[in-house]
Amino acid sequence: MVSRYMLYLVGRWTGIIALSLLILDFLMMEVFKVRNSTMKNWVATRIYANRFHGIVSVTILLSAILHSLLLVFGHWHSLVSAFPFWMPLTENFGYMFNLGTLAATLMLFLALHGYFRNWFWNKWSHSAWKRTHFWCALVLIIIVLIHAVTIGKEFEFLGLSIRG
């Protein structure tokens, strides 16, 4: 049987993996936009780059879901409200916890936005879709970084943790 502490560690590290992949994927796609020749050397064509981006994005989403499930229904189950992914806003800890829920919502939006991109392209333009996807991804990275640095034990050395 797996111990509760092991589930807690796995929950924390799936969050670190999701954060790392999110930043790497964002940077990779931006490098490919700026340096088209680099993309051709690394992955041959834009089609393969987009497929790789899709695979990494699904991995990010699944690891973030695992992160939230393991921690919300495990370590933090006594602190959440009736809605398991929301903590009462009685202290700073609740705000930072709820940033994770906001990040998950934005991540789901980005996943749907990417998966149904052709529908968005028909409703709007391709450039509007790209701008929306870029800025939502950037806001997501900022929210996840704030969430990780303030509530995560792995980043306590930065001195910004709100853990008591």
Secondary structure, DSSP 8 states (H G I E B T S, - for coil): ---HHHHHHHHHHHHHHHHHHHHHHHHHHHHHHH-HHHHHHHHSSHHHHHHHHHHHHHHHHHHHHHHHHHIIIIITTTTS-SSTT---SSSHHHHHHHHHHHHHHHHHHHHHHHHTHHHHHHHS-HHHHHHHHHHHHHHHHHHHHHHHHHH-GGGGGGS-----
